[in-house]
Amino acid sequence: MSNVRETALDILLAIEKNQAYSNLLLNKMIQKNKVNGKDVGLLTEIVYGTIQRRETLNYFLTPFLNAKKKTDQWVLILLRLSLYQMTYLDRVPDRAIIHEAVEIAKKRGHKGISSLVNGVLRNIQRQGLPSLNELTDPNERLAIETSHPLWMVNRWVDQIGYEETKKMCETNNVPPMQTARVNLNKISVDELLHNLKEEGIQAKNGELAPNSIVIEKGNVAFTNSFRTGLLTIQDESSMLVAHALGVNEGDRVLDSCAAPGGKTTHIAELLRNSGQVVSLDLHEHKIKLINDQLERLELSNVETMALDSRKVVDFFEKESFDKILVDAPCSGLGVIRRKPDVKYSKTEEDITRLATIQLSILNAVVPLLKKGGTLVYSTCTIDQQENTDVTKSFLQQNRDFSYDNTLASRMPQPISEIVKNGQIQLFPHLFNTDGFYIASFRKQV
């Protein structure tokens, strides 16, 4: 068991020191430390939970730490992950958690540190957690209670109101279900569900996107069905983007910011391996990720290229694409449930910088779209500055474009009901998906 907690400590320390991504580092450390299969779930829970609840845990710990003494970073993280287990998990008794923490402190530090760890955790056990009722400002209380930066909570309250922000922040701390897109070119949804059952995976039909499934038990990434290209792991909100394009067989489609390839491959599947998808990304190593997916899914109608999408006019003829997708680089504030470290690594300056890039990409691809063609802009964020503000600026600068009033007809129920003026804003708490924004534009004939 101590191997699990020591590995968790190493992962959390690396995330804070090196700004490493939790999901990538977790998988790497599981393999490196040879964590037993039965312990992987607990390790994942401790790592993600401690990151998700970081600010709440800091609030609980502060009264028990000597303000005059600076606590070493690794000690603070050890206290956090131990307190997370004591507060939010009930599988392991407190005495065992405290014992493990003290043993790790002895191994990594000196007697004074192990005494500190023991003293802090036992004092919390005796006295109980500090009350959040002492926080009188509602936004500050919500920020601490749900462990989101205060600037983020203030921003969202201004944009969507306190109640919606509260629901969203609470949902951000609930682990998401794994969902997948069925490759209908190879298999039907019912056949795949049967195959997965044979492979020990419990799954059911998705609720939002066509040909989606929800994984209730197991991990489809390790199945033969995945290896043979019968499905792609993708959130249901992300699956809506290809449908928003409304592609027809034979269309030539540009996916201008394509890695890791989920939307590119979906568009190619909807084209039934006809037409052509030109799939771009800035980085060569990310192009490899797309090519790996194309090979797995056996799709032959995609051309990939490492290219800055702001320079597309130098490489492609004007009005040479029927449909264009700009799934722009964004702050990722809609996927906090999957990447909880995003909460702490992003700043308001990042949002402003990204909004400028997003608008520049939209403006760059405009000349390549045929008259009467469809341009879809999407992000996995919920911030207005990257979403509605960008699309409003785009329309002001491109008078031959307008919001596409036919978008609702291409969306499944109940998404069609929340389409407003050619736009969809999904919040995590609405349908238990990632937060996502989709806007569709039509170029005048």
Helices and strands as residue ranges (DSSP letters): H 2-18, H 22-32, H 37-52, H 54-61, G 62-64, H 73-88, H 94-108, H 111-127, G 132-134, H 138-146, H 150-160, H 162-171, E 178-182, H 189-198, E 202-205, E 212-217, G 220-222, H 224-227, E 231-233, H 236-245, E 252-255, H 262-270, E 276-281, H 284-297, E 302-306, G 309-314, E 321-327, H 342-345, H 348-365, G 366-368, E 369-379, H 388-397, E 401-403, G 407-410, G 415-418, E 423-426, H 428-431, E 436-443
